[in-house]
Structure formats: C-alpha cells, structure tokens
Amino acid sequence: MGVIKLEVPDVAAAIGVLEPLLKRKKLLLERSILETTKKLNDFEERTGVSSKEFFEKFEEGLAGDDQDVMIWAAEYEVLGFLEKERIIIERMLESCR
C-alpha cells in the first residue's frame, strides 16, 4: 500500500477538513453503486443472464453491439470503477481515525 504524505501546519485541523469530505464522497459513491446495481439488475431480469456472464461474452465479442448491449457493458465497467474508488475512500477514512 502506498503512502500519501501531506505537510500541514495543524494535523488535527487537516483531518477535520478531510474526514467530512471523504465521508461525503463515500456517500455519493454508495448512491452511485446502488443506482448502477439497479440498472444491472434490470438487464439481468430482462435477459435471464447475470451481468458477469454477459460481460464475459461481451469481452469475447459474442454479445452483439446494439445500444442495450453497449449500455449494459458500460454500466458493468462503471460498477467496478465505483467499487474500487469506494475501497480507496474507506482506507483513507480509516487513516483519519
């Protein structure tokens, strides 16, 4: 794990600024993850295929290229990025304690 070093005149004040910002970012990420998950669930219910299975076929070029396919693939990728970012924010919040 890497380390970010910040030089500030008052560590407690800096944490007091960073912690609420990180908490807000985490809340926004969780909302986005929920919305994206709902979209993926809609695709899964319509097709009877899990998003993971779909994306494997998509990466192999076997899912087609219509608009729904492209949107589903994009939403699946976005969920991965959002979840990774949430993990980073959670680790940063742990460091604020």
Phi and psi restraints in degrees (range 20) as a CNS / XPLOR table:
assign (resid 1 and name C) (resid 2 and name N)
       (resid 2 and name CA) (resid 2 and name C) 1.0 -81.5 20.0 2
assign (resid 2 and name N) (resid 2 and name CA)
       (resid 2 and name C) (resid 3 and name N) 1.0 169.1 20.0 2
assign (resid 2 and name C) (resid 3 and name N)
       (resid 3 and name CA) (resid 3 and name C) 1.0 -126.5 20.0 2
assign (resid 3 and name N) (resid 3 and name CA)
       (resid 3 and name C) (resid 4 and name N) 1.0 134.7 20.0 2
assign (resid 3 and name C) (resid 4 and name N)
       (resid 4 and name CA) (resid 4 and name C) 1.0 -106.0 20.0 2
assign (resid 4 and name N) (resid 4 and name CA)
       (resid 4 and name C) (resid 5 and name N) 1.0 125.1 20.0 2
assign (resid 4 and name C) (resid 5 and name N)
       (resid 5 and name CA) (resid 5 and name C) 1.0 -110.3 20.0 2
assign (resid 5 and name N) (resid 5 and name CA)
       (resid 5 and name C) (resid 6 and name N) 1.0 125.1 20.0 2
assign (resid 5 and name C) (resid 6 and name N)
       (resid 6 and name CA) (resid 6 and name C) 1.0 -117.9 20.0 2
assign (resid 6 and name N) (resid 6 and name CA)
       (resid 6 and name C) (resid 7 and name N) 1.0 134.1 20.0 2
assign (resid 6 and name C) (resid 7 and name N)
       (resid 7 and name CA) (resid 7 and name C) 1.0 -102.6 20.0 2
assign (resid 7 and name N) (resid 7 and name CA)
       (resid 7 and name C) (resid 8 and name N) 1.0 116.5 20.0 2
assign (resid 7 and name C) (resid 8 and name N)
       (resid 8 and name CA) (resid 8 and name C) 1.0 -132.0 20.0 2
assign (resid 8 and name N) (resid 8 and name CA)
       (resid 8 and name C) (resid 9 and name N) 1.0 150.7 20.0 2
assign (resid 8 and name C) (resid 9 and name N)
       (resid 9 and name CA) (resid 9 and name C) 1.0 -70.0 20.0 2
assign (resid 9 and name N) (resid 9 and name CA)
       (resid 9 and name C) (resid 10 and name N) 1.0 -26.5 20.0 2
assign (resid 9 and name C) (resid 10 and name N)
       (resid 10 and name CA) (resid 10 and name C) 1.0 -138.2 20.0 2
assign (resid 10 and name N) (resid 10 and name CA)
       (resid 10 and name C) (resid 11 and name N) 1.0 103.7 20.0 2
assign (resid 10 and name C) (resid 11 and name N)
       (resid 11 and name CA) (resid 11 and name C) 1.0 -61.2 20.0 2
assign (resid 11 and name N) (resid 11 and name CA)
       (resid 11 and name C) (resid 12 and name N) 1.0 -44.3 20.0 2
assign (resid 11 and name C) (resid 12 and name N)
       (resid 12 and name CA) (resid 12 and name C) 1.0 -61.6 20.0 2
assign (resid 12 and name N) (resid 12 and name CA)
       (resid 12 and name C) (resid 13 and name N) 1.0 -41.3 20.0 2
assign (resid 12 and name C) (resid 13 and name N)
       (resid 13 and name CA) (resid 13 and name C) 1.0 -67.2 20.0 2
assign (resid 13 and name N) (resid 13 and name CA)
       (resid 13 and name C) (resid 14 and name N) 1.0 -38.9 20.0 2
assign (resid 13 and name C) (resid 14 and name N)
       (resid 14 and name CA) (resid 14 and name C) 1.0 -63.9 20.0 2
assign (resid 14 and name N) (resid 14 and name CA)
       (resid 14 and name C) (resid 15 and name N) 1.0 -43.4 20.0 2
assign (resid 14 and name C) (resid 15 and name N)
       (resid 15 and name CA) (resid 15 and name C) 1.0 -64.7 20.0 2
assign (resid 15 and name N) (resid 15 and name CA)
       (resid 15 and name C) (resid 16 and name N) 1.0 -37.7 20.0 2
assign (resid 15 and name C) (resid 16 and name N)
       (resid 16 and name CA) (resid 16 and name C) 1.0 -61.7 20.0 2
assign (resid 16 and name N) (resid 16 and name CA)
       (resid 16 and name C) (resid 17 and name N) 1.0 -27.1 20.0 2
assign (resid 16 and name C) (resid 17 and name N)
       (resid 17 and name CA) (resid 17 and name C) 1.0 -85.9 20.0 2
assign (resid 17 and name N) (resid 17 and name CA)
       (resid 17 and name C) (resid 18 and name N) 1.0 -45.1 20.0 2
assign (resid 17 and name C) (resid 18 and name N)
       (resid 18 and name CA) (resid 18 and name C) 1.0 -69.0 20.0 2
assign (resid 18 and name N) (resid 18 and name CA)
       (resid 18 and name C) (resid 19 and name N) 1.0 -43.2 20.0 2
assign (resid 18 and name C) (resid 19 and name N)
       (resid 19 and name CA) (resid 19 and name C) 1.0 -58.2 20.0 2
assign (resid 19 and name N) (resid 19 and name CA)
       (resid 19 and name C) (resid 20 and name N) 1.0 -48.2 20.0 2
assign (resid 19 and name C) (resid 20 and name N)
       (resid 20 and name CA) (resid 20 and name C) 1.0 -65.7 20.0 2
assign (resid 20 and name N) (resid 20 and name CA)
       (resid 20 and name C) (resid 21 and name N) 1.0 -32.8 20.0 2
assign (resid 20 and name C) (resid 21 and name N)
       (resid 21 and name CA) (resid 21 and name C) 1.0 -65.5 20.0 2
assign (resid 21 and name N) (resid 21 and name CA)
       (resid 21 and name C) (resid 22 and name N) 1.0 -43.1 20.0 2
assign (resid 21 and name C) (resid 22 and name N)
       (resid 22 and name CA) (resid 22 and name C) 1.0 -65.9 20.0 2
assign (resid 22 and name N) (resid 22 and name CA)
       (resid 22 and name C) (resid 23 and name N) 1.0 -40.1 20.0 2
assign (resid 22 and name C) (resid 23 and name N)
       (resid 23 and name CA) (resid 23 and name C) 1.0 -62.6 20.0 2
assign (resid 23 and name N) (resid 23 and name CA)
       (resid 23 and name C) (resid 24 and name N) 1.0 -41.0 20.0 2
assign (resid 23 and name C) (resid 24 and name N)
       (resid 24 and name CA) (resid 24 and name C) 1.0 -64.2 20.0 2
assign (resid 24 and name N) (resid 24 and name CA)
       (resid 24 and name C) (resid 25 and name N) 1.0 -44.0 20.0 2
assign (resid 24 and name C) (resid 25 and name N)
       (resid 25 and name CA) (resid 25 and name C) 1.0 -61.4 20.0 2
assign (resid 25 and name N) (resid 25 and name CA)
       (resid 25 and name C) (resid 26 and name N) 1.0 -41.4 20.0 2
assign (resid 25 and name C) (resid 26 and name N)
       (resid 26 and name CA) (resid 26 and name C) 1.0 -63.1 20.0 2
assign (resid 26 and name N) (resid 26 and name CA)
       (resid 26 and name C) (resid 27 and name N) 1.0 -42.3 20.0 2
assign (resid 26 and name C) (resid 27 and name N)
       (resid 27 and name CA) (resid 27 and name C) 1.0 -60.6 20.0 2
assign (resid 27 and name N) (resid 27 and name CA)
       (resid 27 and name C) (resid 28 and name N) 1.0 -45.3 20.0 2
assign (resid 27 and name C) (resid 28 and name N)
       (resid 28 and name CA) (resid 28 and name C) 1.0 -63.4 20.0 2
assign (resid 28 and name N) (resid 28 and name CA)
       (resid 28 and name C) (resid 29 and name N) 1.0 -40.0 20.0 2
assign (resid 28 and name C) (resid 29 and name N)
       (resid 29 and name CA) (resid 29 and name C) 1.0 -63.4 20.0 2
assign (resid 29 and name N) (resid 29 and name CA)
       (resid 29 and name C) (resid 30 and name N) 1.0 -43.0 20.0 2
assign (resid 29 and name C) (resid 30 and name N)
       (resid 30 and name CA) (resid 30 and name C) 1.0 -63.0 20.0 2
assign (resid 30 and name N) (resid 30 and name CA)
       (resid 30 and name C) (resid 31 and name N) 1.0 -38.3 20.0 2
assign (resid 30 and name C) (resid 31 and name N)
       (resid 31 and name CA) (resid 31 and name C) 1.0 -64.4 20.0 2
assign (resid 31 and name N) (resid 31 and name CA)
       (resid 31 and name C) (resid 32 and name N) 1.0 -43.7 20.0 2
assign (resid 31 and name C) (resid 32 and name N)
       (resid 32 and name CA) (resid 32 and name C) 1.0 -64.3 20.0 2
assign (resid 32 and name N) (resid 32 and name CA)
       (resid 32 and name C) (resid 33 and name N) 1.0 -40.0 20.0 2
assign (resid 32 and name C) (resid 33 and name N)
       (resid 33 and name CA) (resid 33 and name C) 1.0 -62.9 20.0 2
assign (resid 33 and name N) (resid 33 and name CA)
       (resid 33 and name C) (resid 34 and name N) 1.0 -42.4 20.0 2
assign (resid 33 and name C) (resid 34 and name N)
       (resid 34 and name CA) (resid 34 and name C) 1.0 -62.4 20.0 2
assign (resid 34 and name N) (resid 34 and name CA)
       (resid 34 and name C) (resid 35 and name N) 1.0 -46.4 20.0 2
assign (resid 34 and name C) (resid 35 and name N)
       (resid 35 and name CA) (resid 35 and name C) 1.0 -62.9 20.0 2
assign (resid 35 and name N) (resid 35 and name CA)
       (resid 35 and name C) (resid 36 and name N) 1.0 -42.8 20.0 2
assign (resid 35 and name C) (resid 36 and name N)
       (resid 36 and name CA) (resid 36 and name C) 1.0 -67.0 20.0 2
assign (resid 36 and name N) (resid 36 and name CA)
       (resid 36 and name C) (resid 37 and name N) 1.0 -40.1 20.0 2
assign (resid 36 and name C) (resid 37 and name N)
       (resid 37 and name CA) (resid 37 and name C) 1.0 -62.2 20.0 2
assign (resid 37 and name N) (resid 37 and name CA)
       (resid 37 and name C) (resid 38 and name N) 1.0 -40.8 20.0 2
assign (resid 37 and name C) (resid 38 and name N)
       (resid 38 and name CA) (resid 38 and name C) 1.0 -60.9 20.0 2
assign (resid 38 and name N) (resid 38 and name CA)
       (resid 38 and name C) (resid 39 and name N) 1.0 -43.0 20.0 2
assign (resid 38 and name C) (resid 39 and name N)
       (resid 39 and name CA) (resid 39 and name C) 1.0 -62.2 20.0 2
assign (resid 39 and name N) (resid 39 and name CA)
       (resid 39 and name C) (resid 40 and name N) 1.0 -43.7 20.0 2
assign (resid 39 and name C) (resid 40 and name N)
       (resid 40 and name CA) (resid 40 and name C) 1.0 -63.9 20.0 2
assign (resid 40 and name N) (resid 40 and name CA)
       (resid 40 and name C) (resid 41 and name N) 1.0 -41.3 20.0 2
assign (resid 40 and name C) (resid 41 and name N)
       (resid 41 and name CA) (resid 41 and name C) 1.0 -61.3 20.0 2
assign (resid 41 and name N) (resid 41 and name CA)
       (resid 41 and name C) (resid 42 and name N) 1.0 -37.4 20.0 2
assign (resid 41 and name C) (resid 42 and name N)
       (resid 42 and name CA) (resid 42 and name C) 1.0 -61.5 20.0 2
assign (resid 42 and name N) (resid 42 and name CA)
       (resid 42 and name C) (resid 43 and name N) 1.0 -45.5 20.0 2
assign (resid 42 and name C) (resid 43 and name N)
       (resid 43 and name CA) (resid 43 and name C) 1.0 -61.5 20.0 2
assign (resid 43 and name N) (resid 43 and name CA)
       (resid 43 and name C) (resid 44 and name N) 1.0 -44.1 20.0 2
assign (resid 43 and name C) (resid 44 and name N)
       (resid 44 and name CA) (resid 44 and name C) 1.0 -62.7 20.0 2
assign (resid 44 and name N) (resid 44 and name CA)
       (resid 44 and name C) (resid 45 and name N) 1.0 -42.5 20.0 2
assign (resid 44 and name C) (resid 45 and name N)
       (resid 45 and name CA) (resid 45 and name C) 1.0 -65.5 20.0 2
assign (resid 45 and name N) (resid 45 and name CA)
       (resid 45 and name C) (resid 46 and name N) 1.0 -38.9 20.0 2
assign (resid 45 and name C) (resid 46 and name N)
       (resid 46 and name CA) (resid 46 and name C) 1.0 -68.9 20.0 2
assign (resid 46 and name N) (resid 46 and name CA)
       (resid 46 and name C) (resid 47 and name N) 1.0 -33.1 20.0 2
assign (resid 46 and name C) (resid 47 and name N)
       (resid 47 and name CA) (resid 47 and name C) 1.0 -105.6 20.0 2
assign (resid 47 and name N) (resid 47 and name CA)
       (resid 47 and name C) (resid 48 and name N) 1.0 -19.9 20.0 2
assign (resid 47 and name C) (resid 48 and name N)
       (resid 48 and name CA) (resid 48 and name C) 1.0 74.4 20.0 2
assign (resid 48 and name N) (resid 48 and name CA)
       (resid 48 and name C) (resid 49 and name N) 1.0 18.8 20.0 2
assign (resid 48 and name C) (resid 49 and name N)
       (resid 49 and name CA) (resid 49 and name C) 1.0 -122.4 20.0 2
assign (resid 49 and name N) (resid 49 and name CA)
       (resid 49 and name C) (resid 50 and name N) 1.0 138.0 20.0 2
assign (resid 49 and name C) (resid 50 and name N)
       (resid 50 and name CA) (resid 50 and name C) 1.0 -71.0 20.0 2
assign (resid 50 and name N) (resid 50 and name CA)
       (resid 50 and name C) (resid 51 and name N) 1.0 154.1 20.0 2
assign (resid 50 and name C) (resid 51 and name N)
       (resid 51 and name CA) (resid 51 and name C) 1.0 -63.0 20.0 2
assign (resid 51 and name N) (resid 51 and name CA)
       (resid 51 and name C) (resid 52 and name N) 1.0 -35.3 20.0 2
assign (resid 51 and name C) (resid 52 and name N)
       (resid 52 and name CA) (resid 52 and name C) 1.0 -63.8 20.0 2
assign (resid 52 and name N) (resid 52 and name CA)
       (resid 52 and name C) (resid 53 and name N) 1.0 -47.1 20.0 2
assign (resid 52 and name C) (resid 53 and name N)
       (resid 53 and name CA) (resid 53 and name C) 1.0 -61.4 20.0 2
assign (resid 53 and name N) (resid 53 and name CA)
       (resid 53 and name C) (resid 54 and name N) 1.0 -44.9 20.0 2
assign (resid 53 and name C) (resid 54 and name N)
       (resid 54 and name CA) (resid 54 and name C) 1.0 -57.3 20.0 2
assign (resid 54 and name N) (resid 54 and name CA)
       (resid 54 and name C) (resid 55 and name N) 1.0 -47.6 20.0 2
assign (resid 54 and name C) (resid 55 and name N)
       (resid 55 and name CA) (resid 55 and name C) 1.0 -66.8 20.0 2
assign (resid 55 and name N) (resid 55 and name CA)
       (resid 55 and name C) (resid 56 and name N) 1.0 -33.9 20.0 2
assign (resid 55 and name C) (resid 56 and name N)
       (resid 56 and name CA) (resid 56 and name C) 1.0 -60.9 20.0 2
assign (resid 56 and name N) (resid 56 and name CA)
       (resid 56 and name C) (resid 57 and name N) 1.0 -44.1 20.0 2
assign (resid 56 and name C) (resid 57 and name N)
       (resid 57 and name CA) (resid 57 and name C) 1.0 -65.5 20.0 2
assign (resid 57 and name N) (resid 57 and name CA)
       (resid 57 and name C) (resid 58 and name N) 1.0 -39.8 20.0 2
assign (resid 57 and name C) (resid 58 and name N)
       (resid 58 and name CA) (resid 58 and name C) 1.0 -59.5 20.0 2
assign (resid 58 and name N) (resid 58 and name CA)
       (resid 58 and name C) (resid 59 and name N) 1.0 -45.8 20.0 2
assign (resid 58 and name C) (resid 59 and name N)
       (resid 59 and name CA) (resid 59 and name C) 1.0 -65.1 20.0 2
assign (resid 59 and name N) (resid 59 and name CA)
       (resid 59 and name C) (resid 60 and name N) 1.0 -26.8 20.0 2
assign (resid 59 and name C) (resid 60 and name N)
       (resid 60 and name CA) (resid 60 and name C) 1.0 -85.2 20.0 2
assign (resid 60 and name N) (resid 60 and name CA)
       (resid 60 and name C) (resid 61 and name N) 1.0 -2.6 20.0 2
assign (resid 60 and name C) (resid 61 and name N)
       (resid 61 and name CA) (resid 61 and name C) 1.0 79.1 20.0 2
assign (resid 61 and name N) (resid 61 and name CA)
       (resid 61 and name C) (resid 62 and name N) 1.0 21.1 20.0 2
assign (resid 61 and name C) (resid 62 and name N)
       (resid 62 and name CA) (resid 62 and name C) 1.0 -107.7 20.0 2
assign (resid 62 and name N) (resid 62 and name CA)
       (resid 62 and name C) (resid 63 and name N) 1.0 8.2 20.0 2
assign (resid 62 and name C) (resid 63 and name N)
       (resid 63 and name CA) (resid 63 and name C) 1.0 -103.0 20.0 2
assign (resid 63 and name N) (resid 63 and name CA)
       (resid 63 and name C) (resid 64 and name N) 1.0 -4.2 20.0 2
assign (resid 63 and name C) (resid 64 and name N)
       (resid 64 and name CA) (resid 64 and name C) 1.0 90.4 20.0 2
assign (resid 64 and name N) (resid 64 and name CA)
       (resid 64 and name C) (resid 65 and name N) 1.0 -173.6 20.0 2
assign (resid 64 and name C) (resid 65 and name N)
       (resid 65 and name CA) (resid 65 and name C) 1.0 -143.3 20.0 2
assign (resid 65 and name N) (resid 65 and name CA)
       (resid 65 and name C) (resid 66 and name N) 1.0 25.4 20.0 2
assign (resid 65 and name C) (resid 66 and name N)
       (resid 66 and name CA) (resid 66 and name C) 1.0 -74.6 20.0 2
assign (resid 66 and name N) (resid 66 and name CA)
       (resid 66 and name C) (resid 67 and name N) 1.0 174.2 20.0 2
assign (resid 66 and name C) (resid 67 and name N)
       (resid 67 and name CA) (resid 67 and name C) 1.0 -60.1 20.0 2
assign (resid 67 and name N) (resid 67 and name CA)
       (resid 67 and name C) (resid 68 and name N) 1.0 -43.3 20.0 2
assign (resid 67 and name C) (resid 68 and name N)
       (resid 68 and name CA) (resid 68 and name C) 1.0 -61.5 20.0 2
assign (resid 68 and name N) (resid 68 and name CA)
       (resid 68 and name C) (resid 69 and name N) 1.0 -40.4 20.0 2
assign (resid 68 and name C) (resid 69 and name N)
       (resid 69 and name CA) (resid 69 and name C) 1.0 -62.0 20.0 2
assign (resid 69 and name N) (resid 69 and name CA)
       (resid 69 and name C) (resid 70 and name N) 1.0 -44.6 20.0 2
assign (resid 69 and name C) (resid 70 and name N)
       (resid 70 and name CA) (resid 70 and name C) 1.0 -67.1 20.0 2
assign (resid 70 and name N) (resid 70 and name CA)
       (resid 70 and name C) (resid 71 and name N) 1.0 -39.5 20.0 2
assign (resid 70 and name C) (resid 71 and name N)
       (resid 71 and name CA) (resid 71 and name C) 1.0 -66.5 20.0 2
assign (resid 71 and name N) (resid 71 and name CA)
       (resid 71 and name C) (resid 72 and name N) 1.0 -44.0 20.0 2
assign (resid 71 and name C) (resid 72 and name N)
       (resid 72 and name CA) (resid 72 and name C) 1.0 -59.7 20.0 2
assign (resid 72 and name N) (resid 72 and name CA)
       (resid 72 and name C) (resid 73 and name N) 1.0 -46.3 20.0 2
assign (resid 72 and name C) (resid 73 and name N)
       (resid 73 and name CA) (resid 73 and name C) 1.0 -62.4 20.0 2
assign (resid 73 and name N) (resid 73 and name CA)
       (resid 73 and name C) (resid 74 and name N) 1.0 -42.2 20.0 2
assign (resid 73 and name C) (resid 74 and name N)
       (resid 74 and name CA) (resid 74 and name C) 1.0 -64.0 20.0 2
assign (resid 74 and name N) (resid 74 and name CA)
       (resid 74 and name C) (resid 75 and name N) 1.0 -43.9 20.0 2
assign (resid 74 and name C) (resid 75 and name N)
       (resid 75 and name CA) (resid 75 and name C) 1.0 -62.1 20.0 2
assign (resid 75 and name N) (resid 75 and name CA)
       (resid 75 and name C) (resid 76 and name N) 1.0 -39.9 20.0 2
assign (resid 75 and name C) (resid 76 and name N)
       (resid 76 and name CA) (resid 76 and name C) 1.0 -62.8 20.0 2
assign (resid 76 and name N) (resid 76 and name CA)
       (resid 76 and name C) (resid 77 and name N) 1.0 -43.9 20.0 2
assign (resid 76 and name C) (resid 77 and name N)
       (resid 77 and name CA) (resid 77 and name C) 1.0 -66.6 20.0 2
assign (resid 77 and name N) (resid 77 and name CA)
       (resid 77 and name C) (resid 78 and name N) 1.0 -40.7 20.0 2
assign (resid 77 and name C) (resid 78 and name N)
       (resid 78 and name CA) (resid 78 and name C) 1.0 -59.9 20.0 2
assign (resid 78 and name N) (resid 78 and name CA)
       (resid 78 and name C) (resid 79 and name N) 1.0 -42.5 20.0 2
assign (resid 78 and name C) (resid 79 and name N)
       (resid 79 and name CA) (resid 79 and name C) 1.0 -57.6 20.0 2
assign (resid 79 and name N) (resid 79 and name CA)
       (resid 79 and name C) (resid 80 and name N) 1.0 -42.5 20.0 2
assign (resid 79 and name C) (resid 80 and name N)
       (resid 80 and name CA) (resid 80 and name C) 1.0 -61.2 20.0 2
assign (resid 80 and name N) (resid 80 and name CA)
       (resid 80 and name C) (resid 81 and name N) 1.0 -44.2 20.0 2
assign (resid 80 and name C) (resid 81 and name N)
       (resid 81 and name CA) (resid 81 and name C) 1.0 -64.2 20.0 2
assign (resid 81 and name N) (resid 81 and name CA)
       (resid 81 and name C) (resid 82 and name N) 1.0 -43.1 20.0 2
assign (resid 81 and name C) (resid 82 and name N)
       (resid 82 and name CA) (resid 82 and name C) 1.0 -62.8 20.0 2
assign (resid 82 and name N) (resid 82 and name CA)
       (resid 82 and name C) (resid 83 and name N) 1.0 -42.6 20.0 2
assign (resid 82 and name C) (resid 83 and name N)
       (resid 83 and name CA) (resid 83 and name C) 1.0 -65.9 20.0 2
assign (resid 83 and name N) (resid 83 and name CA)
       (resid 83 and name C) (resid 84 and name N) 1.0 -38.5 20.0 2
assign (resid 83 and name C) (resid 84 and name N)
       (resid 84 and name CA) (resid 84 and name C) 1.0 -65.1 20.0 2
assign (resid 84 and name N) (resid 84 and name CA)
       (resid 84 and name C) (resid 85 and name N) 1.0 -41.3 20.0 2
assign (resid 84 and name C) (resid 85 and name N)
       (resid 85 and name CA) (resid 85 and name C) 1.0 -65.9 20.0 2
assign (resid 85 and name N) (resid 85 and name CA)
       (resid 85 and name C) (resid 86 and name N) 1.0 -38.2 20.0 2
assign (resid 85 and name C) (resid 86 and name N)
       (resid 86 and name CA) (resid 86 and name C) 1.0 -61.9 20.0 2
assign (resid 86 and name N) (resid 86 and name CA)
       (resid 86 and name C) (resid 87 and name N) 1.0 -41.1 20.0 2
assign (resid 86 and name C) (resid 87 and name N)
       (resid 87 and name CA) (resid 87 and name C) 1.0 -61.3 20.0 2
assign (resid 87 and name N) (resid 87 and name CA)
       (resid 87 and name C) (resid 88 and name N) 1.0 -42.3 20.0 2
assign (resid 87 and name C) (resid 88 and name N)
       (resid 88 and name CA) (resid 88 and name C) 1.0 -63.0 20.0 2
assign (resid 88 and name N) (resid 88 and name CA)
       (resid 88 and name C) (resid 89 and name N) 1.0 -45.3 20.0 2
assign (resid 88 and name C) (resid 89 and name N)
       (resid 89 and name CA) (resid 89 and name C) 1.0 -62.6 20.0 2
assign (resid 89 and name N) (resid 89 and name CA)
       (resid 89 and name C) (resid 90 and name N) 1.0 -42.6 20.0 2
assign (resid 89 and name C) (resid 90 and name N)
       (resid 90 and name CA) (resid 90 and name C) 1.0 -61.1 20.0 2
assign (resid 90 and name N) (resid 90 and name CA)
       (resid 90 and name C) (resid 91 and name N) 1.0 -40.4 20.0 2
assign (resid 90 and name C) (resid 91 and name N)
       (resid 91 and name CA) (resid 91 and name C) 1.0 -65.7 20.0 2
assign (resid 91 and name N) (resid 91 and name CA)
       (resid 91 and name C) (resid 92 and name N) 1.0 -39.4 20.0 2
assign (resid 91 and name C) (resid 92 and name N)
       (resid 92 and name CA) (resid 92 and name C) 1.0 -65.8 20.0 2
assign (resid 92 and name N) (resid 92 and name CA)
       (resid 92 and name C) (resid 93 and name N) 1.0 -39.5 20.0 2
assign (resid 92 and name C) (resid 93 and name N)
       (resid 93 and name CA) (resid 93 and name C) 1.0 -64.6 20.0 2
assign (resid 93 and name N) (resid 93 and name CA)
       (resid 93 and name C) (resid 94 and name N) 1.0 -38.0 20.0 2
assign (resid 93 and name C) (resid 94 and name N)
       (resid 94 and name CA) (resid 94 and name C) 1.0 -59.7 20.0 2
assign (resid 94 and name N) (resid 94 and name CA)
       (resid 94 and name C) (resid 95 and name N) 1.0 -34.8 20.0 2
assign (resid 94 and name C) (resid 95 and name N)
       (resid 95 and name CA) (resid 95 and name C) 1.0 -72.1 20.0 2
assign (resid 95 and name N) (resid 95 and name CA)
       (resid 95 and name C) (resid 96 and name N) 1.0 -19.9 20.0 2
assign (resid 95 and name C) (resid 96 and name N)
       (resid 96 and name CA) (resid 96 and name C) 1.0 -78.5 20.0 2
assign (resid 96 and name N) (resid 96 and name CA)
       (resid 96 and name C) (resid 97 and name N) 1.0 -12.7 20.0 2
